[in-house]
Amino acid sequence: MSLKDDSNSRKILEDVRRSKQERENTYRERALKIYPWICAHCGREFEGKRLRELTVHHKDHNHDNNPPDGSNWELLCIYCHDNEHSRDQVADAYADATLDNSSGKGGSANPFAGLGDLLKGKL
């Protein structure tokens, strides 16, 4: 092994160590150290290769808000995480639809209107 090869090997090892340290400092690695490897919504447990299916959800949806105690995080499986964000998108869409509704009609319909009268008639 030449001196150049030895120097290259050291550089590669140093890069690997540095990369590992950076990963361990990420919020995902910190969350995995703080919380049990269980989805907070469905309760599935994760380990080994399946651990990659466990994600960190930011409760306030701000990915820059990463307190050291992990109070803004919860571990969710990829399915529950996707569902969580989908629900927010649907809620936002409904909120936008009611704001855009300048006529005052639609979006305010009561699906139970008249239900009392129907029930009285059947009793």
C-alpha positions in Angstrom: 0.0 0.0 0.0 1.5 3.3 -1.0 1.5 6.5 1.1 -1.1 8.0 -1.3 -3.5 5.1 -0.9 -3.1 5.3 2.9 -3.9 9.0 2.9 -7.0 8.4 0.7 -8.2 5.7 3.1 -7.8 8.0 6.0 -9.7 10.7 4.2 -12.5 8.3 3.4 -12.7 7.0 6.9 -12.7 10.6 8.3 -15.5 11.5 5.8 -17.5 8.5 6.9 -17.1 9.4 10.6 -18.1 13.0 10.0 -21.1 11.9 8.0 -22.2 9.6 10.8 -21.8 12.4 13.3 -23.9 14.8 11.2 -26.6 12.1 10.9 -26.7 11.5 14.6 -27.1 15.2 15.2 -30.1 15.5 12.8 -33.5 15.7 14.4 -34.5 12.3 13.2 -31.6 10.6 14.9 -32.2 12.6 18.1 -35.9 11.7 18.0 -35.0 8.0 17.5 -32.9 8.3 20.7 -35.6 10.0 22.7 -38.7 8.1 21.7 -39.5 4.4 21.5 -39.6 3.1 18.0 -43.4 2.9 17.8 -45.8 4.9 15.6 -47.6 7.4 17.8 -50.8 6.9 15.8 -51.2 3.3 14.9 -48.9 1.7 17.5 -46.8 -0.4 15.1 -43.3 -1.2 16.4 -40.3 -0.8 14.2 -36.8 -2.2 14.2 -34.0 -3.3 11.8 -34.6 -2.5 8.2 -38.2 -1.4 8.8 -36.9 1.5 11.0 -36.6 3.5 7.9 -40.4 3.5 7.7 -40.6 5.5 10.9 -40.6 9.2 10.3 -40.4 12.3 12.5 -43.6 14.5 12.3 -43.3 18.1 13.4 -46.4 18.8 15.4 -46.4 22.5 14.5 -45.4 21.7 10.9 -42.3 23.9 11.2 -39.3 21.8 10.3 -37.0 24.5 11.7 -38.5 24.2 15.2 -36.4 21.4 16.6 -36.1 21.8 20.4 -33.5 19.6 22.1 -36.2 17.9 24.2 -38.1 16.8 21.1 -41.4 18.4 22.3 -42.3 19.3 18.7 -41.8 15.8 17.3 -43.7 12.6 17.2 -42.6 9.4 15.5 -45.1 8.3 12.8 -44.9 5.4 10.3 -44.9 6.6 6.7 -48.6 5.8 6.3 -49.8 7.7 9.4 -47.4 10.6 8.5 -48.9 10.8 5.0 -52.4 10.6 6.5 -51.6 13.4 8.9 -50.5 15.7 6.2 -53.4 14.7 3.9 -55.9 15.6 6.6 -54.3 19.0 6.9 -54.5 19.6 3.2 -58.2 18.6 3.1 -59.0 20.9 6.1 -57.1 23.7 4.3 -59.1 23.1 1.1 -62.4 23.2 2.9 -61.4 26.4 4.8 -60.4 28.0 1.4 -63.7 26.9 -0.1 -65.7 28.6 2.6 -63.6 31.8 2.4 -64.1 31.9 -1.4 -67.9 31.5 -1.0 -69.0 35.1 -1.2 -72.7 34.2 -2.0 -73.3 32.8 1.4 -74.7 29.7 -0.1 -73.0 26.3 0.0 -70.5 25.2 2.6 -73.0 26.2 5.2 -75.6 23.5 4.5 -76.8 21.6 7.5 -77.1 17.9 6.6 -79.4 17.4 9.6 -81.8 20.2 8.7 -85.3 18.8 9.0 -84.2 15.6 10.8 -86.3 16.5 13.8 -89.4 16.8 11.7 -88.7 13.5 10.0 -88.2 11.7 13.3 -91.4 13.2 14.8 -93.3 11.9 11.8 -92.0 8.4 12.3 -92.7 8.2 16.0 
